[in-house]
Amino acid sequence: MGKDFAQPPHFTPKDRPLSAHPLPLSEPAQAASAEPEAYLAALVELATPVLLADAGGRVSFVNRAATALLGCTAAPAIALDALFASCGVGGRIALPDGSAPQRFAQLKLSDGRAVNVEARLLPDGGAALTLTDVSAFVREAERARRDPLTGLVNRVTLHATLGRLLQAGKPLTLMALDLDRFKSVNDTLGHPIGDTLLRKVAERLGTVAEDGDVVARLGGDEFTILKPGSFTREQIEIIAKRIVDLVGRTYALEGHMIHIGASVGITQAPHDGSDNDVLMKNADLALYRSKAEGRGRYRFFEQKMDEQMQARRAIELDLRQALALQEFELAYQPQVDLATQEVVGFEALLRWRHATRGLVSPLEFIPVAEETGLIGAIGEWVLRTACRDAVQWPEAITVGVNLSPLQFRNPSLAQTVMSALASSGLAAERLELEITENALLEDTDTVLVLLKQLRDLGVRVSMDDFGTGYSSLAYLQKFPFDRLKIDQSFVRGMGANPEASAIVRAVAALGASLGIKTTAEGVETEEQLAAIRNEGCTHVQGYFTGRPMALADARALLVQPRKVAAIVEEHGL
């Protein structure tokens, strides 16, 4: 290993005279070893690698352990720096002097090992150098700094680097990345392929990074790029677009063609802040906005994002309290059969009456409930309450309950529905569960299995907001829905938009051919009602035929059944 010189692996007094006391010994040791030859003989066999150098920096002694560690032998009187260079050692150590009697350095051997060197001043002006192989410690420290899967630096290292740059007042850009649709890859193809995909993503990010940039994996499918230096918004936009494009390109892994995307959140110092935690939070807020606006894009941090997040946090805290204190209530909107003009069911609509906020719109709190995972508990409350209320109605009247896409991630959904039916005594065929296309997008096969389990219970299933998704028709081939609910945007556009009327007509005809009921939502005028009837829809729901009402009003409406015209007249619509 290393270079081989003709000289012996160590020097003796025959090769070159040594000082009388080459190493500082204790008095007992000096008495026991009065002869330099005996002392050097002991040093030769010492397990600790030792070198001696004179005041001029020339090597006067190298023991066997040092020779073995360095991997080469030394010529007599060779300069210390020359010895290290001839052995392929990287780095150097300054020799001690009167102002600094002890010096330290870390060198790198030709085989990559790390060696700590301690040099102590000797009485004659020379130096004694002891070498310690610290490769194992260095490797362990490096592992602690890096993500074991991708080899990128980890969160700890990123924070440390970010902190040093900020403390030095350096400008920088921080880009937080999150992979879109990665979870479905992990769930469907398995974690080994998911891990391989993460490594490929890391490689692609490495091609975007420039000298001085730090690319980190924070865990899961979260990555961050730290870019020191002052850059304009336009310059960073170019990089962000490249990241989104590069990460979003197809991956061919073990026979699978995998498509994912990347969302990016960007913040810059000192413009957006000069604190580690603040900048990391800003990047996350911008990333959150990027994902909320459709994924596969980038967003720069704006101060209003923090304000909106604080408001969202306040809603989350209030939601948790509302769930604990049962501050929610249900309103029921009539569903009318156009053939008989009679109420045949109600849709249960969630309401939150806050003590100080008043009536909070579902558009405001449902997204927060979904993001925080509270939608599971809230959705179960709605289901159980609706079943318990509906059992008081005539046996022919159904109740519709909306299910969040996130509720389909719970494999015990069918058991929850079964429990709600059993505890309330409601017949399964009187419960109609409404889902949107979003529930089917991420993991269609799993959702279809759950839908089949629900159908086996006897529960009816309808697709809400039909026509707004790009693959709604495809799902009709995979699952026999009981009802299609035409989105209200088409109903409201029927008067002035021929295309909206054509869509309503097509959906009604599709439902008729497949034996599926069609409900038009959002009917607010007599003209819309007439148009819906003419297009062939079977049912209608909207303010014109009945606003959402309390349970007591729903019961009163069912006690004395009335035709649509009577309902409209009574409510002054």
PyMOL commands that set and color helices and strands:
alter all, ss='L'
color gray80, all
select helices_A, chain A and resi 27-32+36-45+64-70+80-86+135-145+155-167+182-189+191-208+233-247+276-292+303-325+362-372+375-390+405-409+413-424+428-430+438-441+444-456+472-478+488-492+498-514+526-535+551-559+564-570
alter helices_A, ss='H'
color red, helices_A
select strands_A, chain A and resi 50-53+59-62+102-108+114-121+127-133+172-180+214-219+222-228+251-253+256-258+261-269+298-300+328-337+342-354+358-360+398-402+431-435+460-466+483-486+517-521+539-541
alter strands_A, ss='S'
color yellow, strands_A
deselect
rebuild
show_as cartoon
